[in-house]
Amino acid sequence: MAGSNTGIPVIDPELDNFLGARMVEVEALLRSHITGDYPLVVETSRHLVEAGGKRVRPLLALLASQFGDPNANGIIESAVVCELTHLATLYHDDVMDEAAMRRGVPSANIRWNNTVAILTGDYLFAKASDLLADLGPEAVRLQAKTFERLVIGQISETQGTTEGLSLLQHYIKVIEGKTGSLIATSARFGAMFAGAPAQTIERLSAFGEKVGIVFQLADDVLDVESESSGKVPGTDLREGVPTLVTLFIIESDRPEDAELKALLSGPIEDEEVVQATLKQLRTHPALASAKALLHQYLDSALAELAPLPDGPAKSALESLCNAIADRSA
């Protein structure tokens, strides 16, 4: 995504400057809040902060605050709460996935060990709770509900199936919990602390959840076809992780997919096979089906914004959403 301050491709310059200045405040609070008497904990918890990241969640909170008073108390703090929570989940995810890299640097579990990575995630959750304590019981309750959804999403992913749902339906529910819930909360926090109207808060929250789904589905498409996004194609194939594209094949009843289905049933360790499989997936109808579903969710997310007042903030949200989806174009 290109843009002068926020990375949003199409945005009003005045809004871009305002959001850029507010994101500087977010970054300052994020870094200053990760302090303590134990140097190792500070070092490990700042590991991913220093590695960067898109900061989509705090940016969305700031954008949502434009529908009320964007200078109101609690907006910056709640934006940092969402980013701290997101960072904490990454430490835990990397342990569960046995990931070697995160944001272009060795994951904490590789640089230190699993125990340190897990405890660092716990520490970041604690720091998020510390900030929340000053934001009031409604904010604490919302964070608790969000954390519940995050955990259930992770457990559901580990379980692999949900009774009564297809594998694809199960996968979408996992994304709603693991990714959509926190992005929805980011938008809700921003609008809520800005004093936006109740209906606007609900719209922005629904938009945020659908943006989270769009984000993950676009990542799935990128894993198959992109060689210029910064993501190494075939990562999920190597790890045997089901994604939107491969699930369409796994659920296929086409006889010609039998061999490919068997190949996709687990990790692919041979790099030549990975490359051959990627080549096959890039021309498979499943990729077109995945893109079609991605754009259904994109249209649904944009539809949530339609009733909101026209203006720079609404246009910026639309541009941000399209940019997230267009990473897979």
Secondary structure, DSSP 8 states (H G I E B T S, - for coil): ---SSS--SS--HHHHHHHHHHHHHHHHHHHHHS--S-HHHHHHHHHHHHT----HHHHHHHHHGGGS-TT-TTHHHHHHHHHHHHHHHHHHHHHHHT-SEETTEE-HHHHS-HHHHHHHHHHHHHHHHHHHTTT-HHHHHHHHHHHHHHHHHHHHHHH---TTS-HHHHHHHHHIIIIIHHHHHHHHHHHHHTT--HHHHHHHHHHHHHHHHHHHHHHHHHHHH-SSSSS-TTHHHHHT---HHHHHHHT---GGGHHHHHHTTS----HHHHHHHHHHHTTSHHHHHHHHHHHHHHHHHHHHHTTS--SHHHHHHHHHHHHHHHTT-
